[in-house]
Amino acid sequence: MSSREEADQAGPNAPLLTPTDHDHDHDGDLSPDPADNVDLAPELEYAGGWFIWILTISAGISGLLFGYDTGVISSTLVTIGSDLSNRPLTTLDESLITSCTSLFALVASPFTGVLADKYGRRKVILAADALFALGALAQAFTSQVGGMIIGRSIVGLAVGSASAITPLYISEVAPTQARGRLVTVLSLLITGGQVVAYIVGWLFSEIPGGWRWIVGLGAAPAFLQFAILIFLPETPRWLVQAGSEDRAAKVLTRIYHGCPDREQGVRRVLRGIRREIEEEAEEMGQSEVPDANMHWFHDTSQRAHDLFYVGGNRRALTIAMMLQGLQQLCGFNSLMYFSGIIFTALSFSSPTLTSLTVATTNFVFTLFAFGLIDKIGRRRILLYSIPVMILALVACAVVFSSMDISFEPESAQNANPNANSNSNSPLLILFCLTVFVASYAFGLGNVPWQQAELFPLNVRSLGSSLATATNWASNFVVGLTFLPMMRWISPTWTFVIYAGVCAVGWVAVHAIYPEMSGMGLEDVKGLLAHGWGVEESLRLRRRRSMKHT
Ligand SMILES: O[C@H]1[C@H](O)[C@@H](O)[C@H](O)[C@@H](O)[C@H]1O
C-alpha cells in the first residue's frame, strides 16, 4: 500500500505525511531519486461536472475581456479620425494609445499576486471587472486624446490583473485530470475575444463615431462577470490557507459532485493541501498548521524570499517566466497588432478581412489544443509545435527576401501590387503566417497560461503574477520594436530573429520543462525540489499511462 493510500484509509484527521524533502536550496545535493518524493497524482478518474464548468466559464469571461481589449485597438485607431481633441491622431498618439495598455498590464500584474493572497482570488477578479468597465466607459465617453490614454491605461490595469489571476483561479478549482483543458478554456476565450473584437471593429468601422461603441462594448462582459462571480466561491486552496477548511470542503464537495468516489476524493485533495501548508509551516520553523485566525503565515517579503531562495520555487519561476517570455518574444502579437499594416504592404485588397484570418486561425487551433492538451501533454505539445513555427518563420523570411517591399509608412500605404518579382509571394506569406499562427495557437499560445500549476501554494500567486509580468514586458517589447525592425533591419531579418528566439526556446523547453499533465497540484513541489524533474515527470507519465492500458 502506498503512503498516500494508507493516509486515505486513516481518514481526514489522520496525521499528515511526513515530508521527505524540505526543499531549501539543495542544488548539488546527492539525494536519492527525486521521483521517490513524488506520488502519482490522485488517481481520481474524474474530470468534473457542471459546477466546474460554470466556475471555469465565469472566471474565463476575464479572458474574453483580455482578448477583446487587446484585439480592438487596430480597428479603433483607424476609425477615430478627428473625433478626439478635434484633430487627427499623430503617430505619437497612436503609439501611446496602443502601448499604454501593455505597460499598465505590466505594472498591475506583480501586485495582483500580493492582493490575491491577502483578499482571495475571487475578489481580485471582481476588482478587475470594475476596472474593465471603468476603462471601457472612460474611452467611450472621452473627447480628448488624454482621456483615451487614461481609459486604455485603466483597461491595462484590468488586463494585467485578470491575466495573472484567472488562470490561477481555474487551476486551483480544477480536478487534476481536467486542469489542462480547463485552463485552455481561458485561452479559447482570449482568442475568441480577439475574433469578436475584429468582427465588432469591422461592423462599426463605417458608422460615424462607431469606435465609441467598439470600445464601450467591452464594459458589458465585465458587468456580467461581476454579477455571476458574486455568487461563486473562493478557491478551496485559498480557503484552507485562510483557515476555512470547512468552507473549502463544501466547495470541493460541489466540484466533485457526480464523482463516484466523492468523499475520498475530497479528503485526498484536502489532505494534500494541508500537507503542503504544514510543510511550509515547518520550513518556517512553525510546528502547527495555521489556525483560522492566521489568514496567511507568510508576509509578502517572506513569500518573495521563498520564491527566490528555495530551489524548487526558483526553478518553477524560471520555467514559468521562460515560457511566458517565449510566448511573446516569438513575435506572435506583432501579427495581432500590425497584421493590417503587413497585409496593406503586401497589397491585399482587404487587409482587415485578411487580418481576421489570423485571429480566426488562432481561435480554431486553440480549440484543437483544448481537445488534446491533457492527452498529448504540455511539454510534448510544445516540442512538436515550436519546430513548425520555426519552419514557417524561416519560410516567411525566405519569401520576404525575394520581394521588393517597404514598410516605410508612406510606401506601405501606397503599396503597388505589381512591385513584387513573384506575384504569388503575398499568398505564400499569408500561407506561412497562417501555419505559424496555427502552430503557435496549438502550443505556445496557451501552454504558458498553465503557469499556476508549477508553484506550491504559498508562492503560487506571487510566482504566477511575476510570470504574467514577464508576458506583458515581452509583449510591450515586441509591440514597440516590430515596425522599427521591419523598417531598419528588413522583414527577412525580423522573421529570422523570431525563428532564432523559437529555436532557443525549444532547447530550453526540452531541457527544463517537465511534463505536468496528470500531476496533482500538491505533487509538483516534490518534482522540482532537487532538479528540473524532466526525467521523473516522463517516468511518472509512462507509469500512469501503463496503469490505464
Ligand atoms: O495566450 C494569448 C493568446 O495567444 C493571444 O492570442 C495573444 O494575443 C496573447 O498575447 C496570448 O497571451
The ligand as a Gaussian input file, in Angstrom:
#p B3LYP/6-31G(d) Opt

LIG

0 1
 O       -2.491000      33.368000     -24.938000
 C       -2.749000      34.572000     -25.540000
 C       -3.244000      34.361000     -26.938000
 O       -2.394000      33.560000     -27.614000
 C       -3.466000      35.660000     -27.642000
 O       -3.827000      35.446000     -28.960000
 C       -2.278000      36.583000     -27.562000
 O       -2.608000      37.826000     -28.142000
 C       -1.836000      36.786000     -26.150000
 O       -0.716000      37.607000     -26.074000
 C       -1.539000      35.462000     -25.501000
 O       -1.144000      35.670000     -24.175000

